[in-house]
């Protein structure tokens, strides 16, 4: 399947002249993003998640919660198949961090949901903040070794995680394993292209430094074509991505970056104060997707 992206805006192109000269390097992509990546080669630091205050509104990490206004309804739409959440359903959030999305799914939509993460420090914050919700649970666990039996869950979420993983295939195989036949996985991640290199890695992370150091390694971003191929290889049923997958981003982000670079915006954190929006058909930056485990799985 061929994915088409809208043309990069004139403002984005203008940014190239303003910031490329400040780049340390333009990293060559990995030869195969779906192969196992040596962690020693990756320029990413996943350890800082244990040190942040997830529910402190002044923390950079809290901006992830603002994206819930887009991702949570999209995930709910597909996990519930457009209807009500089954009262006896079980759901899993892989790599839940401090529970910003997990708690949203439990409190707003009523999911009986368990979040797993490798960081006990993050989970302690998640448990404390969501302690009033009886349908919300947390435990330590890795995407590579999900601590549940086969066919345990009606739906699985993996959000803001895939572009931090060194073994995508192993993680998605584990999700396939713990899903019940007919179960649904929903995800979001960032596409790897020049636009995401420029706006996410170079400008937001390296130049404006509105993210923690080494939050992202652009080479670990995943194109929609790669994601679709991986899901199919594992055995998931993938509907037409052009119909079911969507873009997610902050409104007018290239223009906000340009305003800051050109001096029209004093506080760099205002760059991400736009409204998060769905971008149907535009998978060129942050995008969300869905796939289903078949009702009958060949051994």
Protein Blocks (a to p, Z undefined) as FASTA:
>chain_A
ZZddddddfklmmmmmmmmmmpfbdcdddfblkbccdfklpccdfklmmmpcfklmkbmk
lmmmmmmmmmmmmmmmmmnnopacdfkbccddehklnolmmmmmmmmnopacddddfblk
lmmmmmmmmmmpmkbccddddfklccbdehkbfbdcdehklmmcfblmlmmmmmmmmpcg
hiacddddddddfklmmmmmmmmmmmnopacehkbafklpccfklmmmmmmmnopacddf
klmpccdddehklmmmmmmmnopafblklmmmcccdddehiakbccdddddddfbdcZZ
